[in-house]
């Protein structure tokens, strides 16, 4: 590849010393053809557009700086022309300072670079017979009308070679390279053409020119307006069709035209929407089961015995609870948690256990079936092979290749940007920076915890909790609820702020690493960003699920944070409801924030731009000027879309045991997300440069890691966060003799037997409440189920036998649940192959026919040439013999 690049690209490098020797674009006036995609001659297609501001009309820079910028631009454009591209310049209709340089790649250039880039192009029609699915009649109801968007013709393909030009299926040279492929080739050239040389270091590439402001924009053109068909008969108006049949809200329940999306935007965007659509379809099953479990909880909440005991004025009303903080907190009745206990019955039910097991298996089916679907797309979209050869080295990497090393495989010298020692230093620095930011997130989580501990004292003092109080508000706004909600909101704000900062830091770190290809770059950035987002988004949820209320001591001997703040306690029903609240706030707030960022911001910017343009002029505007006023898509493209969905996938799978409605909310969000993303691409953003992609990249192993971790987290949530295991132990062991007094297994008496007793005379002066004691009782109950012996027992305040039974049951449950689900996951993964037999057969058949076709054509050429040679030899021999005879 390096040799090919040197042969093709390097000769075009070199600044021209003499200004008069520079080649300049052709200057033409706009011909009022608003939808034209061609040069003024109507023959040469516009493959790319460069936009710059006329240096003579700039007033913001020094004259010397303007001259330097103009010189670099002129050299760059001259080298583009030297490389074979055609350039045509036109002044803007709305703003005379703007110049649009239209770029066209002629046939010879396209052929040359298609061979360099190993682009696969059609050889002949695909003659493989495809069988219709048994459900084809049903899926046809949701497909796009084939009369509107016609199915793409299938071809056998092979990497393009100019010497085999006659073997390829060429009906028309103008359409052999489709617009997406033409844009890819031109962008490849634009990224590697030089514009200056400083200290023997070549500076090249459109990206650097954009960063320095020499050019204001560079983009391929949309082929029409999204509102109406193009007036140009040569334009297929694919953008209009995509908006009408894909992005429009009326298509909410229709299947996506993936082949058409891939044709217009390239494989990278196509594979994203294929994955998002597949994930959304799989969520349908999870949402149905989740809603079923939720409805089961709603229907059985009235039969929840332990909740009834909490709400019973003769049981919960007579149980006096110990203060939850030192000094300012007071005693309170258990029945004030009646409302939260009812809500908890909905989520902390046996249906949730079933759903957690189901989701552990569902995620395996999702990943395995996606691998099969991905393999089908690889075949259909020609990304099965040659992808490594097709993917080019990043210009930033090429520019730094100053060190010479010996390749162990080829035993030839090659250039690399850094030595082994330099690479080690870079990796050490980058790893240290990542750990620093992770520690910063952990520090912010600790800060939130300290806030929770300190503000709980304030809410406890402000919100009356006296056992004689009658305020209705305390049924719903308890100190725990107020603390949880405010802390969740603050946590969400901190998460968003850290995200904005770390995004820039992660890009700087990855740029410093200098990955070789764009895929390596995105995979490296993906790993960093997800690691950060994982800690940022999930740390507060992990704290509530597994740490809050677990290390609190008991009323006579509480545990303190930093020697000052008394550790938090959960409600009598556990922290599950608080975890649900935390998830709802973060997931809901994240969805709203992302929609504001992704939809409203570009929409408002475009509206402002259109309004100001309309205020300046009512003139007819060209297609390239319309597209210029759209928003740029950004360097990272779909990275943030993937990140948003993977974080959602984590919430859906990691903590689903606490919120069975999460898949339903994710399903609704994703159905809208598909259309919103499609709407943004077709209406609000400039057209992206089409890129190849074989799969979803580094996101695949991340999803697999989340799937494995989800089994552990859900098992631990059910065991340690919910109250299910203690209830089961009580029902089967401690409600009947020898531990209980009931004749049959029952949940009656569960609350009274699980809330440990504490003698108020054992309070230390530092934690003794200031409020007076009401009533004649000399004991109170612990808020959390610590299961300790009562005062007066020889082992008072030590863990009782019930506690050890519960702990043994929790550990046994985790081990059994994990092993059962992992075994099922292993069996499913083994049974379902990553590539279906049908796809394997197609790939083998295509290889065979392609090789046969190329081989037979080569043989025909050889035979034809050999025939000519043999004829010449025979003629020569005949003439020789004839001369001898004479």
TIPA-890698 format. One record per residue (C-alpha): residue in one letter; x, y, z. Coordinates in steps of 0.2 Angstrom, whole numbers, plus 5000, padded with zeros to 4 digits. Layout:
// TIPA-890698
aXYZ
...
// end
This chain:
// TIPA-890698
x500050005000
x501450125005
x502350094988
x500650124979
x500350284988
x502150334984
x501850304966
x500250384964
x500250524977
x502050574981
x502350644963
x500950774966
x501750844981
x502950994981
x502551174982
x502851274967
x504051414970
x503451524956
x501751604958
x501451604939
x501651414938
x500251384949
x498651304942
x497051394947
x495251334946
x494051384932
x493051534937
x491151534931
x489551624936
x488051534944
x486851484930
x485251494941
x485151304940
x484651274959
x484651084958
x486151054947
x487450934953
x488650964938
x489951094932
x489251234921
x489551124906
x488251004913
x489450854909
x490650844924
x489850794941
x490250884957
x491050754968
x491550874982
x491451054987
x492751164996
x492251335003
x493351475008
x493251665012
x494051774999
x495651835008
x495552004999
x493852045008
x494451975026
x494652115039
x495052005054
x496851955050
x498452045046
x498852075028
x500351965029
x499351825037
x498051835023
x499351825010
x500051665018
x498351585019
x498051635001
x499751564996
x499351395005
x497651384997
x498351414980
x499651294981
x498451164988
x497251194973
x498651184961
x499251014968
x497450954967
x497451004948
x499150924946
x498450764954
x497150754940
x495550834948
x494550964939
x494151124949
x492851254946
x492551414957
x490951514959
x490651654970
x489251644983
x487551724978
x487151774996
x488851825003
x490151894990
x491551845002
x491251665000
x491951564986
x491351384982
x492651274973
x491851124965
x492850964963
x492650834949
x493650674948
x493850614929
x493750434924
x495650404924
x495850474942
x494350364948
x495150204941
x496850244948
x496350274966
x495050134966
x496450014963
x497550104976
x496050094989
x495549914984
x493749964981
x492649814977
x491649844961
x490349734951
x490849594940
x489249524935
x487449504941
x487249384956
x486449224949
x486249144966
x484449094970
x483749164986
x482349084996
x480949195003
x480649185022
x479149105028
x478749265036
x479049365021
x477149405018
x477149475036
x478749585034
x478049655018
x476749745027
x478149845036
x479349865021
x479550025011
x478550014994
x479749934981
x478950044968
x479550194977
x481250134982
x481749994970
x482849854977
x484649864973
x485349744960
x486549614967
x488249584959
x489749484962
x491149604966
x493049604966
x494349734971
x494649844956
x496149824944
x496449934929
x497249784920
x495549684922
x494449834917
x493649734903
x493049604917
x492049724926
x490149764923
x490249934915
x488749994906
x489050174908
x490750254914
x489750394922
x488750274933
x490050134936
x490750234951
x489150284961
x489150454970
x489650384987
x491150294980
x491650454970
x491550554986
x492650424995
x493950434982
x494050624981
x494150635000
x495550515000
x496450634988
x496050794997
x496750715013
x498450685006
x498850824994
x500150945000
x499951135003
x501651185011
x503351125016
x504151195032
x505851135039
x505850985026
x504150925034
x502750915022
x501050985027
x499550915019
x497750875020
x496050965020
x495850935038
x497251045043
x496651175031
x494951165039
x495751175057
x496751335052
x495251425044
x496051425026
x494451335021
x492851355030
x492051195024
x492251035014
x490850915010
x490050804997
x488350874990
x486650804994
x485750764978
x484150864980
x483050954993
x482250845006
x480650935003
x480350904984
x481050804970
x482450874960
x482150974944
x483650904936
x483150754926
x484950674929
x484650674948
x483850524957
x483250634972
x483850494984
x483850624998
x482050664996
x481550474995
x482550445011
x481650585020
x479950535014
x480050345017
x481350335031
x481550495041
x479650555041
x478750525057
x477350425048
x478650285045
x478850255064
x478250075062
x479050035045
x480649945042
x482150045037
x482750035019
x484549985024
x485249955007
x484650125001
x485350205017
x487050115013
x487050164995
x486750355000
x487750375016
x488950225015
x489250065025
x489750145041
x488050235043
x487150085036
x487849965049
x487350085063
x485550095058
x485549915055
x486149885073
x484950005081
x483449935072
x483949755077
x484249815095
x482549905095
x481649745088
x482449635101
x481849755114
x480049725109
x480149545117
x481049615133
x479749755135
x478249635134
x479049525147
x479449675158
x477749745157
x477049575162
x478149575177
x477649755182
x475849715180
x476049555191
x476849665204
x475349795203
x474049655204
x474949565219
x475349725229
x473749725239
x474149545244
x475849595250
x475849545269
x477349635275
x476749795267
x475049775275
x475949755292
x476849915289
x475250015285
x474249925299
x474050055313
x474049915325
x475649845319
x476649975310
x475850115319
x476450045336
x478250005330
x479350145336
x480950165325
x482550235331
x483250395324
x484250395308
x485450525312
x486250595328
x485550735339
x484250815327
x483350665322
x481950595332
x480950435334
x479650395322
x478250275317
x478550135305
x476850165296
x477450335289
x478350225276
x476750145271
x476650225253
x478450185249
x478150005255
x476649985243
x477750055229
x479149935234
x477949785233
x477749825214
x479649815210
x480149695224
x479149545218
x479449365212
x479049435195
x480649535196
x481649385199
x480949295184
x481249445173
x483049465179
x483449285174
x482549315157
x483549465154
x485149375157
x484649245143
x483849385132
x485449475131
x486349325124
x485049295111
x485249475106
x487149465104
x487149295095
x485749345083
x486649515079
x488249425075
x487249325062
x486349475055
x488049565054
x488849425044
x487349435032
x487649625030
x489549595028
x489149485013
x487749595005
x488849755007
x490449675002
x491449705018
x491849515021
x493649535014
x494949655009
x494349785023
x496049795030
x496749825013
x495449955009
x495650055025
x496950185022
x498250255035
x497750415043
x498650565036
x499050625053
x500050455056
x500850465039
x501450645042
x502450585058
x503250435050
x505050495053
x505850335061
x506450185051
x506250015058
x506349835051
x504749745048
x504949565056
x503749495043
x504349565026
x506149595032
x506049765024
x506249945031
x504750045035
x504350215042
x503450225059
x503050385069
x503950335085
x505150205092
x504750065104
x505250175119
x504250325112
x502750215111
x502950155129
x503050335135
x501550385126
x500550235132
x501150265150
x500550445149
x498850405141
x498550275154
x498950385168
x497850525162
x496350405160
x496650345178
x496750515184
x495050565177
x494250405183
x494850445201
x494150625198
x492450545195
x492650435210
x493050595220
x491450675213
x490450515219
x491150535236
x490750715236
x488850665232
x488950545246
x489550675259
x488150785252
x486850655256
x487550625273
x487550805278
x485950865270
x485050715278
x485250805294
x484450965287
x482950875280
x482750775296
x482750935306
x481551025294
x480350885290
x479350845306
x479450665310
x478750665328
x477650515331
x476250625336
x476350725320
x474950725308
x475650815293
x475050725277
x476650785267
x477750665277
x476950515269
x477750565253
x479150685257
x480250595270
x481950645274
x482650495264
x481550535249
x482050725249
x483950675251
x483850545237
x482950655224
x484050805227
x485650695227
x485150615211
x484850785202
x486450845208
x487350685202
x486550705185
x487150885183
x488950835189
x488850685176
x488450805162
x489750935166
x491150795168
x490550725151
x490850885142
x492550905150
x493150735147
x492550725129
x493850855125
x495250765136
x494850595128
x495150665110
x496750755115
x497450585123
x496950485108
x497750615096
x499350605106
x499250415104
x499250435085
x498350275080
x498750215063
x497050195054
x495350285057
x494650115064
x496050105077
x495750285081
x493950265084
x494150105094
x495450185105
x494350335108
x492850215111
x493750115125
x494250275134
x492550365133
x491550205138
x492650175152
x492450355158
x490550345155
x490350185164
x491150255180
x490250415177
x488450355174
x488450195184
x489450235200
x488050315209
x486950165205
x488250045211
x488350145227
x486550135231
x486349955226
x487849885234
x488550005247
x487250115255
x486550045271
x487749895271
x489049965283
x488050065296
x488349975312
x486849985324
x486050125334
x487150105349
x488750105338
x488550185321
x489850195308
x490450365303
x491150435286
x492750535288
x492550525307
x491150655305
x489650595295
x488550455300
x488350325286
x486750315277
x485350195280
x484050115269
x482250125271
x481449975281
x481149895264
x482849915258
x483650035245
x482849955229
x481550095227
x482950225229
x483950135215
x482350145204
x482250335208
x484050355203
x483850265187
x482350355182
x483150525185
x484750485176
x483950395161
x482550525159
x483750675161
x484950595149
x483650565136
x483050745137
x484750815137
x485350715122
x483750765112
x484050945116
x485850935110
x485550825095
x483950895088
x483551065095
x485251145093
x485551105075
x483751145071
x483851315079
x485551355071
x484851305054
x483351415057
x484351565062
x485551535046
x484051525035
x483151675042
x484751785041
x485051725023
x483251765018
x483451935026
x484951965015
x484251914999
x482851834989
x483951764976
x484051594969
x485351484978
x486351344971
x486351164979
x488051184986
x487651344995
x486051265002
x487151125009
x488451245016
x487151325028
x486751155035
x487751095051
x489350995050
x489150815056
x490750825067
x492350725066
x491750585076
x490250555066
x489150415074
x490250395089
x489050485101
x487550395094
x488350225098
x488850285115
x487150345119
x486350185115
x487750075123
x487450175139
x485650145138
x485949955135
x486949955151
x485450035161
x484249915153
x485349755157
x486349795173
x485049865184
x483449785176
x483049695192
x482649855200
x481549925186
x480749805174
x479949945164
x481649995158
x481549895141
x479849975138
x480550145140
x482050105130
x480950035116
x479950195115
x481550305115
x482350195102
x480850205090
x480950395091
x482850395091
x482950305074
x481750425065
x482650575074
x484350525069
x483750495051
x482850665051
x484450745057
x485550665044
x484350705029
x483750875034
x484950965046
x486650905042
x487850915027
x488050745019
x489450645027
x490850575017
x490450385015
x491550265024
x491750085024
x491349985040
x491349795043
x490549795060
x490149905075
x491949895080
x492449905098
x490649925103
x490449735101
x491649675115
x490949815126
x489149745124
x489749575127
x490649635143
x489049725149
x488049565146
x489249455157
x489249595171
x487349605170
x487149435177
x488149475192
x487449645196
x485649575194
x485949425205
x486749545218
x485349665217
x484049535221
x485149455235
x485749615244
x484749765238
x483049685238
x482149605252
x481649445243
x482949325251
x482549375269
x480649355265
x480949185258
x482049125272
x480749185285
x479249105275
x480148935274
x481148925290
x480749055303
x478849075302
x478648895308
x479448795322
x480748785329
x481148965325
x479349035323
x477649005332
x476548985316
x475848815312
x475948845293
x477148935282
x476649125282
x477249295280
x476349355295
x477449435309
x478849455296
x479049645300
x479049615319
x480349475318
x481549565307
x481749735314
x483049725328
x482649795345
x483749925354
x483649995371
x483650185371
x484650195387
x486050125377
x486250275366
x487850365368
x487850555372
x488550595354
x487050515346
x485650525358
x484250625351
x483850795358
x481950775356
x481050705371
x480350525372
x478550505370
x477650355378
x478150215390
x479150105379
x480950095382
x481550025366
x481550065347
x481749965331
x483249975319
x482750045302
x483749915293
x483649735294
x485249695303
x484449545312
x485249565330
x484949485347
x483849605358
x484449695373
x484649575389
x485149435378
x486949365382
x487449405365
x486449565364
x486649675348
x487649535339
x486949445324
x485749315327
x485449145319
x484149225306
x485549335300
x486749195296
x485349095287
x484949245277
x486749275272
x486949085267
x485449095257
x486049255248
x487749185243
x486849015238
x485649115227
x487049215219
x488049065215
x486548965208
x485849105198
x487549145190
x487948975186
x486248925178
x486249085167
x488049065162
x487748885158
x486248935147
x487249075139
x488648955135
x487448825127
x486548965117
x488149035111
x488748865106
x487048815097
x486948975087
x488348995075
x489049175072
x488749145053
x487249055046
x487548915034
x486549005021
x487849155022
x489349035022
x488648955006
x488449124998
x490149185002
x490949024995
x489849024980
x490349204976
x492249164979
x492149024967
x491149114953
x492249274955
x493849174954
x493149074939
x492649224930
x494249314932
x495249164928
x494249114912
x494349294906
x496249294909
x496349124900
x495349194885
x496549344884
x498049224885
x497249104872
x496849254860
x498649324862
x499349154860
x498349124845
x498949284837
x500749234841
x500549064834
x499849134818
x501349244816
x502449094820
x501548984807
x501549124794
x503449154797
x503848974796
x502848964779
x503749104772
x505449034777
x505048864769
x504348944754
x505949044752
x506948884754
x505948794741
x506148934729
// end
